């Protein structure tokens, strides 16, 4: 009788099926990462932009923002460890500058494009019409969220393998290290990491004839003027102003840390 009841309970129990969207997510993530998938829900969240959930309560718990935060930390560690091992004779400054060229919005967005990640991010209709699938911010955030999901699902070694394959392997790191630093990007990242307003650049002087013009530009964050640069083009002057601003902010931060 007991065996009959158990068979009857199994017969009455609804069949366990995999939702179509979950199956699709599994196939997409396996193709994107070349890794197994244990928890599809993590990756569904990693591919969900907050625009889809606008107006819903606790939307931050279901979009990819929290995974993005975690993935950013994992990326920073993995890239730092990789550079430490592959450039054993280089100093801290070199390693820091090269890491900044690898872990920034533009570089991560390019890695996302190589994967074709944008086609699989869930966006609102308005965001999609506005070009969200090729937006650097959305793509880089999704890449970081994907790294965070891999870390939670499969652990650090799987996340390391993915980052090395998707972000680092396609690049010539020696050539990248020789490329001049983009101080505007570095200053933007410095400000964003501290929750500050986005840096602004103001042309305060234009001098000389049209064939030999020089521009003087100031870099501002909020109501603070932090840097000034003069060069033969606005872009170069902005880079000089950003470099001066970044150096000033880093020096101030070092003094504050030493004083604590």
C-alpha positions in Angstrom: 0.0 0.0 0.0 2.8 2.4 0.9 4.5 1.8 -2.4 1.2 2.4 -4.3 0.7 5.7 -2.4 4.2 6.9 -3.3 3.7 6.0 -7.0 0.4 7.8 -6.9 2.0 10.9 -5.4 4.6 11.0 -8.1 1.9 10.6 -10.7 -0.1 13.5 -9.3 2.9 15.8 -8.8 3.3 18.3 -11.7 6.1 17.4 -14.0 9.3 19.4 -13.4 9.9 21.5 -16.5 12.4 24.2 -17.4 10.8 27.5 -18.4 11.5 28.4 -22.0 13.2 31.7 -21.0 15.5 29.8 -18.6 16.4 27.3 -21.3 17.2 30.2 -23.6 19.4 31.8 -21.0 21.3 28.6 -20.4 22.1 28.3 -24.1 23.1 32.0 -24.4 25.3 32.0 -21.4 27.1 28.8 -22.3 27.8 30.2 -25.7 29.0 33.6 -24.4 31.2 32.2 -21.6 32.2 28.7 -22.8 31.5 27.6 -19.3 28.9 25.3 -17.6 25.9 27.0 -15.9 24.5 25.9 -12.6 22.3 28.8 -11.6 20.5 30.2 -14.6 18.7 32.8 -12.4 22.0 34.6 -11.7 22.7 35.1 -15.4 19.1 36.2 -16.1 19.7 38.9 -13.5 23.1 39.8 -15.0 21.4 40.4 -18.4 18.6 42.5 -17.0 19.1 46.3 -17.2 17.3 48.5 -14.7 15.2 50.1 -17.5 13.1 47.0 -17.7 12.1 47.3 -14.1 11.6 51.0 -13.8 8.8 51.8 -11.4 8.8 48.4 -9.8 9.4 48.1 -6.0 12.9 46.7 -5.1 14.0 46.9 -8.8 17.6 47.1 -7.7 17.3 43.6 -6.3 16.3 42.2 -9.7 18.4 44.2 -12.1 22.1 43.6 -12.8 23.3 46.5 -10.6 24.3 44.5 -7.6 26.1 41.9 -9.8 27.8 44.7 -11.6 29.2 46.0 -8.2 30.5 42.5 -7.4 31.9 41.9 -10.9 33.8 45.2 -10.8 35.6 44.0 -7.7 36.3 40.5 -9.1 37.6 42.1 -12.4 39.9 44.5 -10.5 41.4 41.6 -8.6 41.8 39.2 -11.5 43.4 41.8 -13.8 45.7 43.0 -11.0 46.8 39.4 -10.4 47.3 38.8 -14.1 49.4 41.9 -14.6 51.4 41.2 -11.4 52.3 37.7 -12.8 53.0 38.7 -16.4 55.0 41.9 -15.7 57.3 40.8 -12.8 59.8 43.5 -13.4 57.4 46.5 -13.6 56.7 48.9 -10.8 53.4 49.7 -9.1 52.8 52.8 -11.2 53.1 50.9 -14.5 50.7 48.1 -13.2 48.2 50.7 -12.0 48.2 52.6 -15.3 47.8 49.4 -17.3 45.0 48.1 -15.2 43.2 51.4 -15.6 43.4 50.9 -19.4 41.9 47.5 -19.1 39.2 48.0 -16.4 37.4 51.0 -17.7 34.1 51.6 -19.5 35.5 51.7 -23.0 37.6 48.6 -22.7 34.8 46.6 -21.0 32.3 47.7 -23.6 34.7 46.6 -26.4 35.0 43.2 -24.7 31.2 43.0 -24.5 31.0 43.8 -28.2 33.4 41.0 -29.1 31.2 38.6 -27.2 28.0 40.0 -28.8 26.7 40.6 -25.4 24.5 43.6 -26.3 22.1 41.4 -28.3 21.2 39.5 -25.1 20.7 42.3 -22.6 17.1 42.9 -21.5 16.2 46.5 -22.1 13.1 48.6 -22.1 11.7 49.5 -25.5 12.6 53.2 -25.0 16.2 52.3 -24.0 16.5 49.9 -27.0 15.2 52.6 -29.4 17.8 55.0 -27.9 20.6 52.7 -28.9 21.1 51.0 -25.6 22.4 47.8 -27.1 25.5 49.6 -28.3 25.8 52.0 -25.3 29.2 51.8 -23.6 27.8 52.2 -20.1 25.2 49.5 -20.6 27.6 47.1 -22.2 30.4 47.6 -19.6 27.9 47.2 -16.8 26.5 44.0 -18.3 30.1 42.6 -18.7 30.8 43.3 -15.1 27.5 41.8 -14.0 28.3 38.7 -16.0 31.7 38.3 -14.3 29.9 38.7 -10.9 27.4 36.0 -11.9 30.2 33.6 -13.0 32.0 34.2 -9.7 28.9 33.4 -7.6 27.9 30.4 -9.8 31.3 28.7 -10.5 33.9 30.4 -8.3 37.0 32.6 -8.7 38.9 30.3 -11.1 36.0 30.2 -13.6 35.7 34.0 -13.4 39.5 34.3 -13.9 39.3 32.0 -17.0 36.5 34.0 -18.5 38.2 37.4 -17.9 41.4 36.2 -19.3 39.7 34.8 -22.4 37.2 37.6 -23.0 39.1 40.7 -21.9 42.8 40.0 -21.8 43.7 37.4 -24.4 42.6 39.5 -27.5 44.8 42.4 -26.5 48.4 43.2 -27.0 49.2 44.3 -23.5 52.7 45.6 -24.4 51.3 47.8 -27.1 48.5 48.9 -24.8 51.0 49.8 -22.1 52.9 52.1 -24.6 49.7 53.9 -25.6 49.5 57.4 -24.0 47.3 57.5 -20.9 43.8 58.8 -21.3 43.7 61.1 -18.3 40.1 62.2 -19.0 39.0 58.6 -18.6 41.1 58.2 -15.5 39.7 61.4 -13.9 36.2 60.3 -14.8 36.7 56.9 -13.2 38.2 58.5 -10.1 35.2 60.8 -9.7 32.6 58.1 -10.3 34.3 55.8 -7.8 33.7 58.5 -5.1 30.2 59.4 -6.2 31.3 62.9 -7.4 29.8 64.8 -10.4 31.2 64.1 -13.8 34.3 66.3 -14.7 33.7 69.3 -16.9 36.1 71.1 -19.2 36.0 74.8 -19.9 37.9 76.6 -22.6 39.2 79.8 -20.9 41.5 81.2 -23.6 42.2 80.9 -27.3 45.4 82.6 -28.5 47.5 82.9 -31.6 46.8 82.9 -35.4 44.5 80.3 -36.9 47.4 78.1 -38.2 49.1 78.1 -34.7 46.3 78.4 -32.3 46.7 77.5 -28.6 43.9 76.6 -26.2 43.8 76.8 -22.4 41.3 74.5 -20.7 40.3 74.1 -17.1 39.1 70.9 -15.5 36.2 71.2 -13.0 34.4 68.8 -10.7 31.4 70.4 -9.2 32.4 73.8 -8.1 36.1 73.0 -7.8 38.6 74.0 -10.4 41.3 71.3 -10.2 43.5 71.5 -13.3 44.6 73.6 -16.2 46.2 72.8 -19.5 47.4 74.6 -22.6 48.1 72.9 -26.0 47.6 73.3 -29.7 44.2 71.5 -29.7 41.3 71.4 -27.3 41.7 67.7 -26.8 45.3 67.9 -25.8 44.6 70.8 -23.5 41.8 68.8 -21.9 44.1 65.9 -21.3 46.7 68.1 -19.7 44.0 69.7 -17.4 42.7 66.2 -16.5 46.2 65.0 -15.7 46.9 68.0 -13.4 43.5 67.5 -11.7 44.0 63.8 -11.2 47.5 64.3 -9.8 46.1 67.0 -7.3 43.3 64.7 -6.2 45.5 61.7 -5.7 48.0 63.7 -3.7 45.3 65.1 -1.5 43.9 61.6 -0.9 47.3 60.3 -0.1 47.8 63.0 2.5 44.4 62.3 4.0 45.2 58.6 4.3 48.6 59.2 5.9 46.9 61.5 8.4 44.4 58.8 9.6 
